[in-house]
């Protein structure tokens, strides 16, 4: 048995597998059939101050090796989340990271204040990079990232993650989030992509672009995590993007992730996600590695077993 | 048509079963742009009429796709597929014996969504006739008549047990047939292409007992990801879990 526990953000995660925000919803349906103690944490769907009904159909469009999603932050809003969902989420035998988004720093601050300190909220993740809400992709410049993260930081006492895109000058955005008080970053969000209906010549998604997720984006996410680890050796990184199996999880750790976010795979093959911790344990044991943290950032220091 | 063995479906109502099972393509007949396929699969509870399963080929699209079931018995599922999608075309080409990953069954069975106080005319178009044939076989006591819109004779050859009337021979669409068979007091279960459903909604949405079985691109299948959510009079509902059957009056946008 290898040690899988990860200490990060001042919390102890039972293993490095984190259900990323989105496909897992609020975990309630997964909890009916899976043992949530088999993952290190659940990240909820993004909660906003007011309820949101999200985008019209179609919300999912197939893409080679993945899918374009355009859900549009559908959620019941902060009050209903606190009253109806949080009491059930609180009972889950895993860490709970609550994803939040706001249209302005003020709104985000209000939301963070309402959720911070609620039992069952182990950490907050500020979603600064949803590709599916028009005019609200705030993470395109470091100044607004700083303003949003600062607002959430000032209003909350729990550990804070910033969910950032893997596009543009993403390292500047990581720098901005950390300097504004984020305790770590989740890299990367879905990448913007599109598809066109060949009979009509029109975009398949109502908002033209959607968020590309799944194995298609894995090598991109891996490289962004690698670069972020190189630039920020100490910060907590939740490496997210197209991880769907043991090999992807191992690569993500070697690139420098502390924790591994899994999104698309929860939709496509939830069994595989809940098998990951066992497979990771077996692999480490077979390779004579006693603690998963020995893999973290191995690609930056001459590989596995070399220190 | 084979009877669905309802008793054999041990776990169908005990909450969703997530585990994917490895099945195999057992047989296939292709005609008129459609394919009828049989998949043998162990360790899967038997779908009730209206439920669906998610199918994936190892070399196919990354996200599994939802298919309603034509007939089901323990360890064996039959499907009627219209061959117009990547996975469906892959299933039409795959060698017999090819592995198919099956997950489910998901969705609320038609029977638990509708009133048992009336009998229904089953209005179907294209591959939408599959779950209705499944329903008719399992629930003759609730089935008054069928009104299927199937264009060509070739499709009837795929379903020799049904004596399907086809448009190519008598010129009648599903809506024409429904008009002849429906009378006040009967319900309607409709499944088919959206224009057909819109036509039915326009005429019968106000009638009690009119239901439509809807299709969207389903993601997780079990109600978490919201990929299939649609607007209804009761707010956003999930086709995969709250549906796929909805009271026609619940989905006003259909008209």
Interface residues (C-beta under 8 A of the other chain):
Chain A: X22 X23 X24 X25 X26 X27 X28 X29 X30 X32 X33 X34 X45 X53 X54 X56 X57 X58 X59 X60 X61 X62 X65 X66 X67 X69 X71 X74 X214 X215 X216 X264 X266 X267 X268 X269 X270 X271
Chain B: X15 X16 X17 X18 X19 X20 X56 X61 X62 X63 X64 X86 X216 X217 X218 X219 X220 X222 X223 X224 X225 X226 X227 X228 X229 X230 X231 X235 X236 X241
